Amino acid sequence: MPAARPVPPAVSSEEWEFLEWNVLKPSRSSSVCITCQHFRYEVGRHCVTLLTCPIHQGLIPQGEHLTRRCSQWVPRQEVAVGWCSEGG
C-alpha cells in the first residue's frame, strides 16, 4: 500500500479541529504519532504548541501523540533511510 501524502491545507493549521475520538488508536509500541513521518508541531499565534497531522488535517490533543497512532502511520524517513542518505 503506498504511503499517504499530505494535501496542502486550505486553511492554517491553527484553524483545524481536533481529530475525532476514533481516529487515533492506543499503541503499546514505538509506532506512535510522534515517531510518524507526517507528525508536525508548530507554535500558534498565542505561543501554544500545536500538534498536527497533515494527513488528517487535524490537531492532536496534548499527550495523545505519545501513546496513540492512526492507521496511516509511516516510520520517519531518518529511521528508514538515515540522516544523510546521499552520503551512502
Secondary structure as GFF3:
##gff-version 3
##sequence-region A 1 88
A	DSSP	three_ten_helix	13	15	.	.	.	ID=ss1
A	DSSP	beta_strand	25	26	.	.	.	ID=ss2
A	DSSP	three_ten_helix	33	35	.	.	.	ID=ss3
A	DSSP	beta_strand	40	43	.	.	.	ID=ss4
A	DSSP	beta_strand	49	53	.	.	.	ID=ss5
A	DSSP	beta_strand	58	59	.	.	.	ID=ss6
A	DSSP	three_ten_helix	64	66	.	.	.	ID=ss7
A	DSSP	beta_strand	68	69	.	.	.	ID=ss8
A	DSSP	alpha_helix	77	81	.	.	.	ID=ss9
A	DSSP	three_ten_helix	85	87	.	.	.	ID=ss10
###
